[in-house]
């Protein structure tokens, strides 16, 4: 189940990055920029991701993995 949530989060983040790029004409510098601009929230202000814990510009999944961002690329570390 957590694997499915992580895959959904990755797909959501990729989609959000594309929306950001369309709106601002550039890739976001980091995940914090996406969060500050409200791209990681739904219309009610709730997080769209299962990995809603945010530390040191990293999203943390429920099983402790980190979702990282680098120049448009999203990846997970253990």
Buried (B, 14 or more C-beta within 10 A) or exposed (E): EEEEBBEBBBEBBEEBBEEBEEEEEEBBEBBBBBBEBEBBBEEEEEBBBBBBBBEEBBBBBBEEBBBBBEEEEBEBEE
